[in-house]
Amino acid sequence: MKLPKILVTGATGKTGAAVVEQLHARGYPLRAVVHRQDARSTALERRGIETVVADMFDPDQMLAALRGTQRAYYLPMFHTHMIQAGVAFAVAAREARLEAIVQMGQWLSHRAHPAIMTRQTWLLDRLFADLRGISHTIVNPGMFANNFLRVMDFAALLGIFPVLTGNGRAAPVSNEDIARVITAVLESPERHGGMSYRPTGPRLLSGHDMAKVAATVVGHRVVPVSLPFWMFRKVARQQQINPLEISGFRFYVEEMKRGAFEFEGGVTDVVQDLTGAPAESFETIARRYAALPFARQTLANRLKAFASFNLTPFYRGYDLDRWDRDKGFPMPPNPSLSIDDERWRAEHSGQNLRQTPFSPAPLALGA
């Protein structure tokens, strides 16, 4: 039987690359959409994977990329104009008569969230769900393990584990497990159309719990250190992290403190149920990060980490409120965190179960 051709956006990113890897191993013909030709796209081509450079904001280029494919994994662009790219993809998908879309969503997806990316994700959820004749499935993880393991070098080299989230807990999930869920849906989209799946790790963990795991992984004492967000803004600028990411992350930190990722138990069996294998433990994921070049316990890395750590206070942190104003982001009249919103709680109730149809509550016009 001829396998359908699958298009993957964000094909050189964290989840996209893992989806490509898994589908390629299963023999699916693929078309990988990339932003530019570079070493990563060249590596895909050498493995016989078709790559296409496309402007995600241009519906004509996206239509050209989609023609000849039957299914797609759509990763929203991390961009201030993410919603335009999403609309361009939706227009192209309808014209190309795509069979199925698996969309990366957000657990916090909420119409009135103070984070622009979360509000736009909420709009994309509904836009794609309304594409007639196209099977649509949302994969909406909570906190990625990657969010916490970016500081594995601090744990390995300096013996500290920065904690931004107080006593809040989440069940961090690996990029690889998220990709396994996406792959399972793409293989049988007819079984999953209209569903919203929340893959998680196997246990709820606080930052202090994660520090204990990190100590086990690196083989020495690791001290959890509460990091105020004003200091994190300095770290983000020092490391040249996209301010759009930090602008939203400050609210996600508060969501975790307030229990948004513990809502209705916070742990699911989605990875096990859809893939047949349990979700990876945080320790398993942490060992992969500890083996990466940036966290290896070498003298050169220790000196680099020590110098970077001591220079951090001298950096000027991002002024995120000013950055948001300068970008001209629209703001809802009554912004709220997801965990504080009754409609969000109603829409997300039961999503910790495997079989959860995506059933958005109607807009309360005139309210």
CORLINUR-V621895 format. One record per run of one state. SS is the DSSP state (A for helix, B for strand, O for the rest). FROM is the first residue (numbers start at 1). TO is the last residue. Records with the same first field share a line. If there is no record, write none. Layout:
SS=FROM-TO / FROM-TO
//
This chain:
O=1-5 / 9-13 / 26-29 / 35-38 / 47-49 / 54-58 / 67-70 / 75-81 / 96-99 / 105-115 / 130-134 / 140-143 / 150-151 / 159-159 / 164-168 / 171-172 / 174-174 / 188-188 / 192-194 / 198-204 / 219-222 / 227-228 / 239-242 / 259-259 / 266-269 / 276-281 / 291-292 / 296-298 / 315-319 / 328-337 / 341-341 / 349-356 / 358-367
B=6-8 / 30-34 / 50-53 / 71-74 / 100-104 / 135-139 / 144-144 / 160-163 / 169-170 / 173-173 / 195-197 / 205-206 / 223-226 / 357-357
A=14-25 / 39-46 / 59-66 / 82-95 / 116-129 / 145-149 / 152-158 / 175-187 / 189-191 / 207-218 / 229-238 / 243-258 / 260-265 / 270-275 / 282-290 / 293-295 / 299-314 / 320-327 / 338-340 / 342-348
//
